[in-house]
Amino acid sequence: MKIVDVLTQPVRTGFFADDQAAIRAGAEHDGFAYAGAPITPGFSAIRQAGEALSVLLLLEDGSVAHGDCAAVQYSGAGGRDPLFSAAAARRDVEEHLVPMLAGTELGSFRELAGRVDACRTTSGPLHTAIRYGVTQAVLDAVAQSRRLTMAEVVRDEYATGVDLEPVPMFAQTGDDRYANAEKMILKQVDVLPHALINNVDTKLGRGGELLEDYLRWLVKRIGELRPDSAYTPRLHVDTYGTVGLAFDGDVDAVAAYLARLGDIAAPYELVVEHPVDAGSREAQIETYVRLRSALRRMNARVKIAVDEWCNTLEDIEMFVDRGAADVIHVKTPDLGGINNTIEALLLVRDRGLVAYCGGTCNETDRSAQVTANVAMACGAGQVLAKPGMGVDEGLMIVGNEMARVAAIAAARREPVLP
């Protein structure tokens, strides 16, 4: 089957793009917005509406495949590509990718996605969000041409050797970290609450006391609200480098603090994402190697997840090889082509670490559905319930997609009755 034509349409994301540098520097809330001027190049405000571009592939049998180009909430931070513009992306897709795709015969997803991801302009690679969305559409097109789910295509082309079953979901509270955490407990979310600890003074505390208090509250509420006594979620908080800021980059002091958090979180397992931002990839790796060593000496009940400065497949390989994390956040829009996400998840899983198929609240329903298929096919340790910060919507979109795909895969495994 061939791709007949390619359409592009700007669409909405599930959240906003935020200037992380300005927020970490102390920008104050002005209602739902932030007061003050942005710091990161490309931003016109500290918080601005997210943009996405839907790419639709018209196939010769009349069917339509699609994917969405979207970037992370904190674009331009931690070595990432700059703020995404749907209008600019539309021009790039039409100039550089439509000629490649229109008239192309659909064969191997892996081969065609690799061509899209490798496309270059005179100024360099296409924005990661473009490669992300277009390869989603390619995966959908190949799946439709074979009358398979996207998860089945990935499982078969990459020989992942997994049964297609739902993987644990990780939900994020956003700033409404109390009511939204209670929603998660009532819905028995596998991994929670993210908590958005992105400011020292208002969310972490100068000595880390605010996060300590929050974890005590969370453990108490799990005990009070859980519908089933067997429900034992994993606790995972993202601290956006604020722990390092509070403790002046002192790795031993950070380790001691994280060990205290692990004790407070008991009996639940605790993962802390991005406790320190060391400013570059190499410095981040060195810092996390030292931090994990210190935590082991303390017999701490806490694991480290890496996010910033671990954006590409090459980055992930380096963090894994150096033993710089327990959990690798494969932040799907940052890797460009969805083929890179697949390679990264399989690498992390095969090395015995937790492969977190993540992303951002600033994605779309479509990118969430596609990455849910990828997470299942790669046997990920957890998948982000996205987009948005409302909890319910992301759980519904990702959870329902996984449930439907698992049902289809199970039906294909059953023998056909005569």
Buried (B, 14 or more C-beta within 10 A) or exposed (E): BBBBBBBBEBBBBBBBBBBBBBBBEEBEBEEEEBEBEBBBEBBEBBBBEBBBBBBBBBBBEEEBBBBBBBBBBBBBBBBBBEBBBBEBBBEBBEEBBBEBBBEBEBEEBBEBBBBBBEBEEEEEBBBBBBBBBBBBBBBBBBBBBBEBBBBBBBBEBBEBEBEBEBBBBBBBBBBBBBEBBBBBBEBBBBBBBBBBBBBBEEBBBEEBEBBBEBBEEBBEBBEEBBEEEEEEBBBBBBBBBBBBBBBEBEBEBBBBBBBBBBEBBEEBBBBBBBBBBBBEBEEBBBBBBBBBEBBEEBEBBBBBBBBBBBBBBEBBBBBBEEBBBBBBBBBBBBBBBBBBBBBBBBBBBEEEBBBBBBBBBBBBBBBBBBBBBBBBBBBBBBBBBBBBBBBBBBBBBBBEBBEEBBEBBEEEEEEEEE
